[in-house]
């Protein structure tokens, strides 16, 4: 099991690799024990969401962990399905499409505006005093 954490750092979300737990064949209780070992030192009441990859043991692990958090910390996890990334991305796409603003075209165009253009890089850096340029955008 690989454990990663997504944290708010300033005004950004930052992803950090926490560690890996090697289990072989494991039941839900084993996964829960290894998960606790991996997140030792974390404040459990600060956890918002846990993503799993779908097999039944992982869903059972999530159910056990949810019960434990509710009992010990009065915390309920946000449930966005087995993979929060896919669900949130789908919601973003639906919202972007419903807005009619063509956000996907805007984000893609912003990247291509600065790609391979040193003069635009220089002008942008001079005007904005930042070297953060738009990242490549892929809508799916």
C-alpha positions in Angstrom: 0.0 0.0 0.0 1.4 3.4 -1.0 0.3 6.3 1.3 0.3 9.8 0.0 -1.1 13.0 1.5 -2.5 16.0 -0.1 -2.1 19.1 2.1 -3.1 22.7 1.9 0.2 24.7 1.8 -0.5 28.4 1.7 -3.0 28.7 -1.2 -2.0 25.5 -3.0 -2.6 21.8 -2.6 0.6 19.9 -2.3 1.0 16.2 -2.6 3.5 14.3 -0.5 4.6 10.7 -0.5 4.4 9.4 3.0 5.6 5.8 2.6 4.7 2.3 1.6 3.5 -0.7 3.6 4.2 -4.2 2.2 1.4 -6.6 3.0 1.1 -9.4 0.6 -2.4 -11.0 0.9 -4.3 -8.9 3.5 -7.8 -8.7 4.9 -9.4 -5.3 5.7 -8.2 -5.5 9.3 -4.7 -6.0 8.1 -4.9 -3.1 5.8 -6.2 -0.9 8.6 -3.3 -1.9 10.9 -0.8 -1.2 8.1 -2.5 2.1 7.4 -2.2 3.2 11.0 1.4 2.2 10.9 2.0 4.4 7.8 0.2 7.5 9.2 1.7 7.3 12.7 2.1 10.9 13.9 -0.7 12.3 11.8 -3.7 13.9 13.5 -6.6 11.6 12.5 -9.2 14.3 13.1 -7.6 16.4 10.3 -8.2 13.7 7.6 -10.8 14.7 5.1 -10.9 11.9 2.6 -9.2 8.5 1.9 -9.1 7.1 -1.6 -8.9 3.4 -2.3 -8.6 1.5 -5.6 -11.8 -0.5 -5.3 -11.3 -4.1 -4.3 -13.7 -5.3 -1.6 -11.1 -5.5 1.2 -10.3 -1.8 0.5 -14.0 -0.8 0.8 -14.2 -2.8 4.1 -11.0 -1.1 5.3 -12.6 2.3 4.5 -15.8 1.3 6.4 -13.7 0.2 9.5 -11.6 3.4 9.4 -14.7 5.5 9.0 -16.3 3.9 12.1 -13.1 4.3 14.1 -12.8 8.0 13.2 -16.5 8.6 14.1 -16.1 6.8 17.4 -12.8 8.3 18.5 -12.7 11.7 17.0 -16.3 12.4 15.9 -15.1 12.9 12.4 -16.8 11.8 9.2 -14.8 11.4 6.0 -15.9 13.0 2.8 -17.0 10.2 0.5 -16.4 10.9 -3.2 -16.1 7.2 -4.3 -13.1 5.0 -4.6 -10.9 7.5 -6.4 -11.5 11.1 -5.4 -9.3 12.4 -8.3 -11.6 10.9 -11.0 -14.8 12.0 -9.3 -13.6 15.5 -8.7 -12.2 15.8 -12.2 -15.6 14.6 -13.6 -17.4 17.1 -11.5 -15.1 19.9 -12.7 -15.6 18.9 -16.3 -19.4 18.9 -15.9 -19.3 22.3 -14.2 -17.0 23.7 -16.8 -19.3 22.5 -19.6 -22.4 23.7 -17.9 -20.9 27.2 -17.4 -20.5 27.7 -21.1 -17.3 29.6 -20.5 -15.0 27.2 -22.4 -12.6 27.0 -19.5 -10.8 24.1 -21.1 -10.0 26.2 -24.1 -8.8 29.1 -21.9 -6.5 26.9 -19.9 -5.1 25.1 -23.0 -4.6 28.5 -24.8 -2.8 30.0 -21.8 -0.2 27.2 -22.0 0.3 27.4 -25.7 0.6 31.2 -25.6 3.9 30.9 -23.7 5.3 27.7 -25.1 8.6 28.2 -26.9 8.3 32.0 -26.8 11.2 33.5 -24.9 10.1 37.1 -25.6 6.6 36.4 -24.1 8.3 34.7 -21.1 10.4 37.8 -20.5 7.4 40.2 -20.9 5.2 38.1 -18.6 8.0 37.9 -16.0 8.6 41.6 -16.1 5.0 42.6 -15.8 3.8 40.0 -13.2 7.1 39.6 -11.3 6.5 35.8 -11.3 8.0 32.9 -13.1 5.0 30.7 -12.7 3.7 29.9 -16.1 0.5 28.0 -17.1 0.9 24.3 -17.1 -0.1 22.1 -20.0 -3.8 21.4 -19.7 -5.5 18.1 -20.7 -9.3 18.0 -20.2 -9.6 14.3 -19.7 
